[in-house]
Amino acid sequence: MIRLAGKVGRTALTTLGVAVAVLASVTVPAPVASQQRGPEGARVARVAPVAQGAPVTAVAPAAQVATPAEIQAIIEGVQSPNRQGLDVLTLEEVMERFGVPGISVAVIHDFEVHWAKGYGIADVETGAAVDVETLFQAASISKPVTAMAAMVAVQDGRFSLDDDINAVLTSWQLDGGGFTDGRPVTPRLLFSHVAGLGDGHGFPGYDPGVPRPTAVQILDGDEPSNVEAVAMVRPPLTAMHYSGGGTTVMQLALTDVFGESFPELMRKTVLEPVGMTTSTFAQPLPPDRDANAARAHAGGRALGDAKWHVYSAMAAAGLWTNARDLARFAIEVQKAGRGDTDRVITPASAAEMLSPVGVGDFAVGFSIARQGQGWYFSHSGGNWGFTCFLIAHKAKGYGAVVMTNASGGGQVFREVMERIQRAYGWDSLDKPTLR
């Protein structure tokens, strides 16, 4: 039998915290399980159909997961027992309820992509369907991907995480405003949102037909930038204040030290080495890539005349990708984090990306949090007409990515994440062991 463990409580976008674990079951074509070897030798419960309509209890130990098709049936179907809420809806009905035309989903198990799938419509104007390679805007999940490029630069000796950022930058300087006399702003502090910057939460982007600013114009708040200047408002390491401007400072620092455009250096340092074969930081998206890209939506309709917005703040919001490619990125961090030495980043670099700096819950790029009995790294994203979420276990080699082409996609990706966690029996559902 396959066992699906219970309920994870809905919480804020970046945490997906856990309420209580209860047992659940789902009715799908019944299985007969036989153990086989899956990716990297993981034991997988292969499910052979028998009588139609027999109940299937959910998945429990990670070593006894079902086939991808069986897991997909559980996630896509009506949930049972009926706990009310969205359990009474199929995944397609959940998407319809919240006006989300399309989603891209990938699940990580045993440090591999267990499965990836596209659902729904990529563009309501054309009716094009989402497939596994359809591109979505990753929005703020661009930030930890940029952080990996910075770790590659650190490994190459181009700068250290604790260098004064003004010693790294050559094309612009950050005005300390009297707040940096005791401690300089550093790459570590910029990536963990504790540098003392006071800019707002994110970037609205630009219509493809209007002038776009350079990174320096964004940082200075000069036209045609549509955001205020990036400035210090408190001493470094005082408090965590989410700062897209801080990542834009790092975008400029990386282009200064590499001497290349940001999309090109990201292609060379991260996207190609990790195997993110369909991803790009190109802004605007080239026509050949746009042929299979999702449109921005809200309420089930096209969000505007433009198919999508363009982001000059590429490090903070400019990645075009899909769930499968982002899962490969998370796996790269997981494998380096467990000590593999043949990865894009070293185990020491992975430790920097997985260890909070001491103020707030961010490490270099990721938010780190305990959920149930497990520790997870994660990041959410929200651009004009796109929302998404990535989460992965620090040690156990599982995780998931959900990307949506709608401004209201948060309810959908939270529901999909909850169903994935129950279907695979993640330790985010576990209570402390009784003594």
C-alpha positions in Angstrom: 0.0 0.0 0.0 1.1 3.6 -0.5 0.6 5.9 2.4 -0.2 9.6 2.2 0.5 11.5 5.4 -1.6 14.3 6.6 -2.2 18.1 6.7 0.3 20.9 6.4 -1.1 24.2 7.4 -1.2 27.1 5.0 1.0 30.0 6.0 2.9 32.9 4.4 4.4 32.6 1.0 7.9 32.0 2.0 7.5 29.5 4.8 4.6 27.0 4.2 4.7 26.2 7.9 3.2 23.0 9.2 0.1 22.6 11.4 -0.6 19.0 12.4 0.0 15.7 10.8 -3.1 13.5 10.2 -3.6 10.5 8.0 -5.4 10.8 4.7 -6.3 8.6 1.7 -7.2 9.0 -1.9 -9.2 6.9 -4.3 -7.3 6.2 -7.5 -6.7 3.0 -9.5 -5.5 0.5 -6.9 -1.8 -0.5 -6.7 0.2 -3.6 -6.1 3.6 -2.5 -5.0 6.9 -4.1 -5.9 10.3 -2.6 -5.0 12.6 -1.5 -7.8 15.6 0.8 -8.0 15.0 4.4 -9.1 17.5 7.3 -9.6 20.8 6.8 -7.8 19.6 3.5 -6.4 16.7 4.8 -4.5 14.0 2.2 -3.7 10.8 3.1 -5.4 7.4 1.3 -5.0 6.3 0.5 -8.5 2.6 0.4 -8.7 0.8 -2.1 -11.0 -3.0 -1.4 -11.4 -5.5 -4.0 -10.3 -9.2 -3.4 -9.7 -10.4 0.1 -10.6 -11.6 2.4 -7.8 -9.9 0.6 -4.9 -8.7 3.0 -2.2 -5.0 3.9 -2.1 -3.6 5.0 1.2 -1.1 7.7 0.8 2.8 7.6 0.6 4.7 7.5 3.8 8.5 6.7 3.9 10.4 8.4 1.2 12.0 5.0 0.3 8.5 3.7 -0.7 7.2 6.4 -3.0 5.0 5.5 -5.9 5.7 5.9 -9.6 5.4 9.5 -10.8 2.1 8.7 -12.5 0.7 7.4 -9.3 1.8 10.4 -7.3 0.5 12.8 -9.9 -2.9 11.1 -9.7 -3.0 11.7 -6.0 -2.0 15.3 -6.3 -4.3 16.0 -9.2 -7.4 14.4 -7.7 -10.0 15.2 -5.1 -8.4 14.7 -1.6 -9.9 12.2 0.8 -10.9 12.2 3.6 -12.7 15.4 2.9 -11.3 18.1 5.2 -13.3 20.8 3.4 -11.5 23.7 2.0 -9.8 22.9 -1.3 -9.8 19.1 -0.7 -13.1 18.8 -2.5 -11.5 20.1 -5.7 -9.3 18.5 -8.4 -6.1 20.4 -9.2 -7.8 21.7 -12.4 -10.7 23.0 -10.4 -8.3 24.7 -7.9 -6.6 26.5 -10.8 -10.0 27.6 -12.2 -11.1 28.8 -8.7 -8.2 31.2 -8.4 -8.0 32.3 -12.1 -4.7 30.6 -12.8 -4.5 29.4 -16.4 -1.3 27.4 -16.2 1.3 26.0 -13.8 4.7 24.3 -14.1 5.5 21.7 -11.4 8.6 19.7 -10.5 9.2 17.3 -7.6 12.6 16.4 -6.2 13.1 12.9 -4.6 16.4 11.2 -3.7 18.4 14.2 -5.0 16.9 13.8 -8.5 14.0 15.3 -10.5 11.4 12.6 -9.8 8.9 14.2 -12.2 8.0 17.4 -13.9 4.8 18.4 -15.6 3.0 21.4 -17.1 -0.7 22.0 -16.5 -3.3 24.2 -18.2 -2.8 27.1 -20.6 0.3 29.2 -21.1 -1.4 32.0 -23.0 -5.2 32.6 -23.0 -4.8 34.7 -26.1 -3.4 31.9 -28.2 -4.7 28.9 -26.2 -1.1 27.4 -26.2 -0.8 24.7 -23.6 1.8 24.5 -20.9 4.4 21.8 -21.4 7.4 20.8 -19.3 9.7 23.3 -21.1 7.3 26.3 -21.1 9.1 29.4 -19.7 7.7 31.3 -16.7 9.2 34.3 -14.9 10.9 33.2 -11.7 10.7 36.7 -10.3 12.5 36.8 -6.9 13.7 33.3 -7.2 16.3 35.0 -9.5 18.0 36.1 -6.3 19.3 32.8 -5.0 20.3 31.8 -8.6 22.4 35.0 -8.7 23.8 34.2 -5.3 25.2 30.9 -6.8 27.0 33.0 -9.4 28.5 35.1 -6.6 29.7 31.9 -4.9 31.4 30.9 -8.1 33.1 34.3 -8.2 34.2 33.8 -4.6 35.6 30.4 -5.5 37.5 32.0 -8.3 39.0 34.5 -5.9 37.4 37.5 -7.6 36.1 38.8 -4.2 35.0 37.4 -0.8 31.6 37.4 0.8 33.0 39.8 3.5 34.7 42.4 1.3 33.5 45.9 1.4 31.2 46.1 -1.6 32.7 49.4 -2.6 36.0 47.6 -3.1 34.3 45.2 -5.5 32.4 47.8 -7.5 34.1 49.8 -10.2 31.3 51.5 -12.0 29.3 52.9 -9.0 29.7 53.4 -5.3 27.2 52.9 -2.5 26.9 56.0 -0.3 27.2 54.7 3.3 25.2 57.8 4.5 27.1 57.6 7.8 25.8 54.2 8.6 28.9 52.2 7.5 31.5 53.7 9.8 31.5 50.7 12.1 30.8 48.0 9.5 30.9 47.9 5.7 28.2 46.6 3.4 29.4 43.3 2.0 28.1 40.7 -0.5 27.0 38.5 2.4 24.9 41.2 3.9 23.4 42.2 0.6 22.3 38.7 -0.3 20.8 38.1 3.2 18.9 41.4 3.2 20.6 42.8 6.3 22.9 45.4 4.6 20.8 48.3 6.0 19.2 49.3 2.7 15.7 50.8 2.7 14.3 50.2 -0.7 10.9 48.6 -1.3 10.0 45.0 -1.7 10.3 44.5 -5.5 10.3 45.9 -9.0 7.2 46.5 -11.2 9.1 46.0 -14.5 8.5 47.8 -17.8 6.4 47.4 -20.8 8.6 46.0 -23.6 7.9 49.1 -25.7 9.2 51.8 -23.3 12.8 52.9 -22.4 14.5 50.8 -19.8 17.1 51.9 -17.2 20.6 50.6 -16.6 21.5 49.1 -13.3 23.2 52.4 -12.3 20.0 54.4 -13.1 18.0 51.9 -11.0 20.3 52.3 -8.0 20.4 56.1 -8.4 16.6 56.4 -9.0 17.2 58.3 -12.3 14.9 58.2 -15.3 13.7 56.0 -16.9 13.8 54.0 -13.6 10.3 53.6 -12.0 11.6 53.0 -8.5 13.3 55.2 -5.9 17.0 55.2 -5.3 18.7 52.6 -3.3 20.0 54.1 0.0 21.2 53.2 3.4 18.7 53.8 6.2 20.3 51.9 9.1 23.7 50.3 10.1 24.5 47.0 8.5 23.4 43.8 10.4 20.8 45.8 12.4 17.7 44.1 11.0 16.5 42.0 8.1 14.7 44.2 5.5 14.0 42.5 2.2 15.8 44.4 -0.5 15.6 43.9 -4.2 18.0 46.9 -4.5 20.7 45.0 -2.6 20.6 42.2 -5.2 20.8 44.9 -7.9 24.0 46.2 -6.3 25.3 42.6 -6.6 24.2 42.5 -10.3 26.4 45.5 -10.9 29.3 44.1 -8.9 29.2 40.8 -10.8 29.2 42.6 -14.2 32.1 44.7 -13.0 34.3 41.7 -11.9 33.4 39.5 -14.8 33.5 42.2 -17.5 30.5 40.6 -19.2 26.8 41.3 -19.6 24.7 39.9 -16.7 22.8 37.3 -18.9 26.0 36.1 -20.4 27.9 35.7 -17.1 24.9 33.9 -15.6 24.7 31.5 -18.5 28.4 30.6 -18.1 28.6 30.4 -14.3 25.2 28.8 -13.4 22.6 28.0 -16.1 24.7 25.8 -18.4 26.8 24.2 -15.7 23.7 23.3 -13.6 21.9 22.0 -16.6 19.2 24.7 -16.7 19.0 24.1 -20.4 15.9 26.2 -21.2 16.5 29.1 -18.8 17.8 32.6 -19.6 18.3 36.0 -17.9 17.9 37.7 -21.3 15.7 40.8 -21.0 13.6 41.2 -23.0 13.0 37.6 -23.9 14.2 36.9 -27.4 11.5 35.8 -30.0 12.9 32.3 -30.2 12.5 31.8 -26.5 9.2 33.7 -26.4 7.6 31.1 -28.7 7.1 28.8 -25.7 6.8 31.4 -22.9 3.8 32.0 -20.7 1.8 35.2 -20.7 1.1 37.3 -17.6 -2.5 36.8 -16.3 -4.8 37.9 -13.5 -8.2 36.5 -12.7 -7.9 34.0 -15.6 -7.4 36.8 -18.2 -4.5 38.4 -19.9 -3.2 41.0 -17.6 -2.6 43.7 -20.2 -1.7 44.4 -23.8 1.9 43.3 -23.2 2.5 39.6 -22.9 4.9 40.2 -20.0 7.0 42.9 -18.4 10.7 43.4 -18.9 13.1 43.6 -15.9 16.3 45.6 -15.9 16.8 44.4 -12.3 17.8 41.0 -13.8 19.5 39.6 -10.7 16.5 40.4 -8.5 13.6 39.5 -10.9 14.8 38.7 -14.5 15.1 34.9 -14.8 12.9 33.0 -17.3 12.8 29.3 -16.5 10.5 26.4 -15.6 10.0 24.2 -12.6 12.2 21.4 -13.9 15.2 23.7 -14.4 14.7 25.3 -11.0 14.5 21.8 -9.4 17.9 21.1 -11.0 19.2 24.3 -9.4 17.9 23.2 -6.0 19.5 19.8 -6.4 22.8 21.3 -7.2 22.7 23.1 -3.8 21.5 19.9 -2.1 24.3 17.8 -3.5 27.0 20.3 -2.7 25.5 20.7 0.7 25.8 16.9 1.4 29.5 17.1 0.6 29.7 16.3 -3.1 32.9 17.9 -4.5 32.1 17.7 -8.2 29.4 20.3 -8.3 29.2 23.9 -9.6 29.7 25.2 -6.0 31.8 23.6 -3.3 30.4 22.2 -0.1 31.8 25.3 1.7 29.9 27.6 -0.7 26.7 25.5 -0.3 27.1 26.0 3.5 27.0 29.7 3.0 23.8 29.5 1.0 22.2 27.2 3.6 23.3 28.9 6.9 21.5 32.1 8.1 23.9 34.9 8.7 22.6 35.6 12.3 20.0 38.3 11.8 16.8 37.3 10.1 16.1 34.0 8.4 18.2 34.5 5.2 21.5 32.8 4.3 23.3 33.9 1.1 20.3 33.8 -1.2 17.8 31.5 0.5 15.4 31.8 3.4 16.1 29.0 5.9 13.4 27.6 8.2 12.5 24.6 10.3 9.2 23.1 9.3 7.9 20.2 11.5 11.1 18.1 12.1 13.0 19.2 9.0 15.1 22.2 7.9 14.3 23.6 4.5 15.7 26.3 2.1 13.2 28.2 0.0 12.3 31.3 -1.9 9.1 32.7 -3.4 8.6 35.0 -6.3 6.1 37.5 -7.7 6.3 39.5 -10.9 3.7 41.3 -13.0 1.3 38.3 -13.7 3.6 35.6 -12.4 4.0 33.9 -8.9 6.1 30.9 -7.9 7.7 29.0 -5.0 10.7 26.8 -4.5 11.4 24.7 -1.4 13.9 21.9 -0.7 15.1 19.9 2.3 18.6 20.8 3.5 19.6 17.1 4.1 17.1 14.6 2.8 17.2 15.3 -1.0 13.6 16.2 -1.6 11.7 19.3 -2.6 9.4 20.9 -5.1 8.9 23.9 -7.4 5.6 25.4 -8.5 5.4 28.2 -11.0 2.2 30.0 -12.1 1.3 32.5 -14.8 -1.0 34.6 -12.7 -0.8 37.3 -10.1 -3.2 35.3 -7.9 -1.1 32.1 -8.1 -0.2 32.0 -4.4 -3.3 30.1 -3.4 -2.6 27.5 -6.1 1.1 26.9 -5.4 0.4 26.6 -1.7 -2.3 24.0 -2.3 0.0 22.1 -4.7 2.9 22.2 -2.2 0.6 20.9 0.5 -0.5 18.0 -1.6 3.1 17.2 -2.6 4.2 17.2 1.1 1.4 14.8 2.0 1.9 12.6 -0.9 5.6 12.1 -0.2 5.4 12.1 3.6 7.9 15.0 4.1 9.2 15.5 7.6 7.6 18.9 7.6 4.6 17.0 8.7 6.3 15.2 11.6 5.8 15.9 15.3 8.7 15.5 17.7 9.4 11.9 18.7 8.0 11.0 22.1 10.6 10.4 24.8 
